[in-house]
Amino acid sequence: MTTPSAAGYATGRALRPSAKSSPSHARSHNRALVLQTLYASETGLSRADLARATGLTRVTISDLVAELIAERLVLELGQREDARPGKPATLLDINRTGFQILGLDLSDHARLRGGVLDLDGTVLQHRELALDGATGDAAVAKVLTLAHQLAGDATAPVLGIGVGSPGVVDLGGTVLSAPNLGWSDLPLQAVLAGATGLPVLVANDANAAVLAEHSFGGALSDTMLVKIGHGVGAGLLLGGTPLFGSRFAAGELGHVVVGDGGAACACGKVGCLETWLGIPRLEANLAAAGPDARERVLREAGDRLGTALAPVVGALDLAEVVLSGPAELLDGPLTEAAIEALRNRTMAAFHGDLTVRMTELGQDIVMRGAAAMVLSGQLGVS
């Protein structure tokens, strides 16, 4: 099996190859194109089907398929029941159960979560490990413990490890800043790879989550996923390509000041979006206001969210915004108020049909996004 670059999925390319490539990159691109075409198929495809779907010659398809079968990445399913005369075609598919992926979600402030997943993003095995306030090297040690436990749970060869981490993460998997874990300039990707001997990809947790929506949640190619938990962050896809920003901080919405008023934030400013929408703050505001004022508090938080999102939606012409977090808080009045604020602050002719919705992937979204990173980085599929 070929090994991806360290950046893996984070290469500035579209996640899903859709056409044959130039000669200089033809082999790796066409290989990914074949795998992507098979991955998207629900019933399997013949070699002739692949040639038609990809635009590659039958000779090229034959060579690539032989290589992928030898690596156990592709399987022959058997012959198609075909009404046409002649020998029935042999159907092919990705070897969906032949490999597994380890996904780690480090975004929760109280516990680390992880799982063993198959190539379709199904979580086969869950594990959790309490942080118990660990930071710095102690937190790294807990991440390594969880990774080793998950590796022991795997029942097939491991394709790689994907990690969704809080904070700002560069394309080489170095956590530039994650204050809650006490990490600064931590080369987590290299540390994990050295400790496990497996390919590793590390990204910001919200960037991982938007990949999960793209791969397993039916997200459109121009999407923002807003992940709301202890803090507030977002992952962005434009034209099916992840957007990271010049300092790897695209989507860091939590410390954008929205409107007048608000509470003091840990960053030193007043009225940051996180002070309205971060779950600990939101729950505290609800408790202080009492049950009769619940809808007012939620709608006020939603209005601030919509205010923060409107210029982003307008500037990037997004097709949808997906929210990830506790549905009992976010779904309902909060989302409705966010939609109203967006409608009032953007041009109806261009953004009137913008979709704002809750994710259906639940609390496994970062874990599944971490698996999507490995799929993209190792196989070029999504």
C-alpha positions in Angstrom: 0.0 0.0 0.0 1.3 3.5 -0.8 1.9 5.9 2.0 0.4 9.4 1.7 2.3 12.7 2.3 2.3 14.0 5.9 -0.4 16.5 5.0 -2.6 13.7 3.6 -6.1 15.0 2.9 -4.8 18.6 3.6 -3.2 19.1 0.2 -5.5 21.9 -1.1 -7.2 19.4 -3.5 -10.8 18.5 -3.8 -11.6 15.5 -1.6 -13.1 13.5 -4.4 -11.2 13.0 -7.6 -13.6 13.1 -10.6 -11.5 13.1 -13.8 -8.2 11.6 -15.0 -5.1 13.6 -14.3 -2.0 15.0 -16.1 0.8 12.6 -16.8 3.0 13.9 -14.0 0.5 12.9 -11.3 -1.4 10.3 -13.4 -0.6 7.1 -11.5 -1.6 8.2 -8.0 -4.5 10.3 -9.1 -6.0 7.6 -11.4 -5.5 5.1 -8.6 -7.5 7.3 -6.3 -10.1 7.9 -9.0 -10.7 4.2 -9.3 -11.0 3.7 -5.6 -13.3 6.7 -5.3 -15.6 5.4 -8.1 -15.8 2.0 -6.4 -16.3 3.6 -3.0 -19.3 5.5 -4.2 -20.9 2.5 -5.8 -23.5 0.6 -3.9 -23.6 -2.6 -6.0 -20.1 -3.0 -7.4 -18.7 -2.2 -10.8 -17.0 -4.2 -13.6 -13.7 -3.1 -15.2 -15.7 -1.9 -18.2 -18.0 0.1 -15.9 -14.9 1.7 -14.3 -13.4 2.6 -17.7 -16.7 4.3 -18.7 -17.1 6.1 -15.4 -13.5 7.4 -15.1 -12.6 8.0 -18.8 -9.5 5.8 -18.4 -8.6 3.2 -20.9 -9.4 -0.4 -20.3 -5.7 -1.3 -20.2 -5.1 1.3 -17.5 -8.1 0.1 -15.6 -6.9 -3.5 -15.8 -3.4 -2.6 -14.6 -4.7 -0.5 -11.7 -7.3 -3.1 -10.6 -4.6 -5.8 -10.6 -2.4 -3.7 -8.4 -5.3 -2.8 -6.0 -6.3 -6.5 -5.8 -2.7 -7.5 -5.0 -2.8 -4.9 -2.1 -6.2 -6.3 -0.9 -7.8 -2.9 -1.3 -10.1 -4.2 -4.0 -12.1 -7.5 -4.2 -13.7 -9.4 -6.9 -17.3 -10.0 -5.9 -18.3 -12.5 -8.5 -20.0 -12.4 -11.8 -22.9 -10.1 -12.6 -26.2 -11.6 -13.6 -26.2 -10.2 -17.1 -28.9 -10.7 -19.8 -26.5 -9.8 -22.6 -24.8 -12.6 -24.5 -21.2 -13.5 -23.7 -19.3 -14.0 -20.5 -20.9 -12.1 -17.6 -18.7 -9.3 -16.2 -16.9 -9.7 -12.9 -17.9 -7.1 -10.3 -15.4 -5.3 -8.1 -15.6 -3.3 -4.9 -13.5 -1.7 -2.2 -12.5 -4.2 0.4 -14.7 -2.6 3.0 -14.1 -5.1 5.8 -10.4 -5.8 5.1 -9.1 -2.8 6.9 -10.0 -0.7 9.9 -9.3 2.9 11.0 -8.7 4.2 14.5 -10.5 7.6 15.2 -9.7 9.7 18.2 -11.8 12.7 19.4 -9.9 14.9 21.9 -12.4 17.8 21.9 -14.3 17.0 25.1 -12.9 18.9 28.1 -13.5 15.9 30.5 -12.7 12.8 28.5 -10.9 11.5 25.4 -13.1 9.4 23.1 -12.0 6.9 20.4 -13.3 4.1 18.2 -12.4 1.5 15.7 -14.2 2.1 12.4 -14.7 0.3 9.2 -14.1 1.9 5.8 -17.7 3.0 5.6 -17.3 5.0 8.8 -19.3 2.7 11.0 -18.0 2.7 14.6 -17.3 -0.9 15.5 -15.8 -0.3 19.0 -16.0 2.6 21.4 -13.6 3.6 24.2 -13.4 6.5 26.5 -10.6 7.7 28.8 -11.1 10.3 31.6 -8.8 13.3 31.3 -8.9 13.9 35.1 -7.5 17.4 34.5 -4.4 16.1 32.7 -2.6 18.7 30.6 0.8 18.9 28.8 2.8 15.6 28.7 0.3 13.9 31.0 -2.5 14.6 28.4 -0.2 13.3 25.6 0.4 10.1 27.6 -3.4 9.6 27.9 -3.8 10.0 24.1 -1.1 7.4 23.5 -2.8 5.0 26.0 -6.1 5.4 24.2 -4.5 4.8 20.8 -2.8 1.6 22.0 -6.0 0.3 23.5 -7.9 0.9 20.2 -5.1 -0.7 18.2 -5.6 -3.8 20.4 -9.3 -3.7 19.7 -8.9 -3.8 15.9 -9.8 -7.1 14.2 -8.3 -6.2 10.8 -5.1 -4.5 9.6 -5.2 -0.8 10.6 -5.2 1.7 7.7 -4.2 4.6 9.9 -5.1 6.8 12.9 -7.1 10.0 12.5 -7.2 12.5 15.4 -9.5 15.5 15.9 -7.9 17.9 18.4 -9.1 21.1 19.9 -7.1 24.2 19.1 -5.1 25.4 16.0 -3.5 22.5 14.1 -1.2 23.0 11.1 -1.1 20.8 8.0 1.7 18.6 9.4 -0.3 17.7 12.5 1.4 20.0 14.9 -1.0 21.4 17.5 0.1 25.0 17.6 -2.2 26.0 20.4 -4.7 24.0 22.5 -4.9 25.9 25.8 -7.4 23.5 27.5 -4.9 20.6 27.1 -1.8 22.8 27.8 -0.3 22.2 24.4 1.8 24.6 22.4 3.7 23.6 19.2 3.1 19.9 20.0 4.0 17.6 17.0 1.2 15.2 17.9 1.1 13.6 14.5 4.8 12.7 14.7 4.5 11.6 18.3 1.6 9.2 17.7 3.2 7.8 14.5 6.5 7.1 16.3 4.7 5.5 19.2 2.4 3.3 17.1 4.2 2.7 13.9 1.0 3.6 12.0 0.2 6.4 9.5 -1.4 9.3 11.5 -3.3 12.4 10.5 -4.2 15.1 13.0 -6.5 18.0 12.4 -8.6 20.5 14.3 -11.8 18.9 15.6 -14.2 21.1 13.7 -12.2 20.5 10.5 -12.5 16.8 11.1 -16.3 17.1 11.8 -17.0 18.8 8.5 -15.2 16.0 6.7 -17.6 13.5 8.5 -20.6 15.5 7.2 -19.1 15.4 3.7 -18.3 11.7 3.7 -21.2 10.3 5.8 -23.7 13.0 6.4 -24.6 14.2 2.9 -23.1 17.7 3.2 -22.9 19.8 0.1 -19.6 20.9 -1.4 -19.9 24.5 0.0 -20.5 23.9 3.7 -19.7 25.3 7.1 -20.0 23.1 10.1 -20.2 24.9 13.4 -19.2 22.7 16.3 -20.5 24.0 19.6 -19.2 22.5 22.9 -16.9 23.9 25.5 -15.9 26.4 22.8 -17.2 27.3 19.4 -15.3 26.5 16.1 -16.1 25.8 12.5 -14.9 23.7 9.6 -15.2 24.9 6.0 -15.5 23.2 2.6 -15.4 25.2 -0.5 -15.9 23.4 -3.8 -15.4 20.2 -1.9 -11.9 21.4 -0.8 -11.1 21.9 2.9 -10.3 25.5 3.8 -7.6 26.0 6.5 -6.4 29.6 6.2 -3.0 31.2 6.1 -2.4 30.5 9.8 -4.5 27.3 10.0 -7.1 29.1 12.0 -10.0 29.3 9.4 -13.3 28.8 11.3 -12.1 30.0 14.7 -15.4 31.9 15.4 -15.5 31.5 19.1 -13.6 34.7 19.9 -15.3 37.0 17.4 -17.1 39.7 19.2 -20.8 39.9 18.2 -22.8 43.0 18.9 -22.9 45.0 22.0 -22.9 43.7 25.6 -22.2 40.2 26.7 -19.9 38.7 29.3 -16.2 38.8 29.8 -14.4 36.1 27.9 -11.4 34.1 28.9 -9.5 35.7 26.0 -9.8 39.1 27.6 -12.5 40.6 25.3 -16.2 41.1 26.1 -19.1 39.6 24.1 -17.2 36.9 22.2 -19.5 34.4 20.5 -18.3 31.8 22.9 -19.7 33.7 25.9 -23.2 33.4 24.3 -23.0 30.0 22.7 -20.3 27.9 24.5 -22.3 25.1 26.3 -21.0 25.8 29.8 -21.9 29.5 29.4 -25.3 28.8 27.7 -26.3 26.3 30.4 -25.3 28.9 33.1 -27.3 31.6 31.4 -30.3 29.3 31.2 -30.1 28.3 34.9 -29.8 32.0 35.9 -32.8 33.0 33.8 -35.1 30.3 35.0 -37.5 28.1 32.9 -39.8 30.9 32.0 -37.0 32.7 30.1 -35.5 29.6 28.5 -36.7 30.5 24.9 -35.5 34.1 25.3 -32.0 33.0 26.3 -31.8 30.4 23.5 -33.1 32.9 20.9 -30.6 35.5 22.0 -27.8 33.0 21.6 -29.1 32.0 18.2 -29.3 35.6 17.1 -25.6 36.2 18.0 -24.7 33.0 16.1 -26.6 34.3 13.0 -24.9 37.7 13.3 -21.5 36.0 13.4 -22.3 33.7 10.4 -23.9 36.3 8.1 -20.7 37.9 6.8 -19.1 34.5 6.3 -22.1 33.2 4.4 -22.1 36.3 2.3 -18.4 36.3 1.6 -18.1 32.7 0.7 -21.6 32.1 -0.8 -22.2 29.0 1.3 -24.9 26.5 0.4 -25.5 25.2 4.0 -24.5 25.6 7.6 -24.6 22.5 9.8 -24.6 22.7 13.6 -23.0 20.1 15.8 -23.6 20.0 19.6 -26.3 19.2 22.2 -29.5 18.9 20.2 -31.6 19.7 23.3 -30.0 23.2 23.3 -29.3 23.9 19.7 -32.3 22.5 17.9 -35.5 24.6 18.1 -35.5 28.3 19.2 -31.8 28.8 18.9 -31.5 27.5 15.3 -34.7 29.4 14.3 -33.2 32.6 15.7 -29.9 32.0 13.9 -31.8 31.5 10.6 -33.8 34.7 11.1 -30.6 36.7 11.8 -29.0 35.2 8.7 -32.0 36.1 6.6 -32.0 39.7 7.9 -28.3 40.2 7.3 -27.7 38.6 3.8 -29.2 39.1 0.3 -32.3 37.1 -0.1 -31.7 36.8 -3.9 -28.5 34.9 -3.3 -28.8 33.4 0.2 -32.6 33.0 0.7 -32.4 29.3 0.2 -29.5 28.7 2.6 -30.0 25.6 4.7 -29.2 25.6 8.4 -29.6 22.2 10.0 -28.4 20.0 12.9 -26.1 17.2 12.1 -27.5 13.7 12.3 -24.1 12.1 13.1 -24.4 12.8 16.9 -21.5 12.7 19.3 -19.4 10.4 17.0 -19.0 13.2 14.4 -15.4 14.1 15.2 -14.4 10.4 15.5 -16.0 9.6 12.1 -14.4 12.7 10.6 -11.0 11.5 11.8 -11.7 8.3 9.9 -12.6 10.3 6.8 -9.2 12.0 7.1 -7.5 8.6 6.9 -9.6 7.5 4.0 -8.8 10.6 2.1 -5.1 10.6 3.1 -4.4 6.9 2.5 -6.8 6.0 -0.3 -7.8 9.4 -1.8 -11.5 8.6 -1.2 -14.2 10.4 0.7 
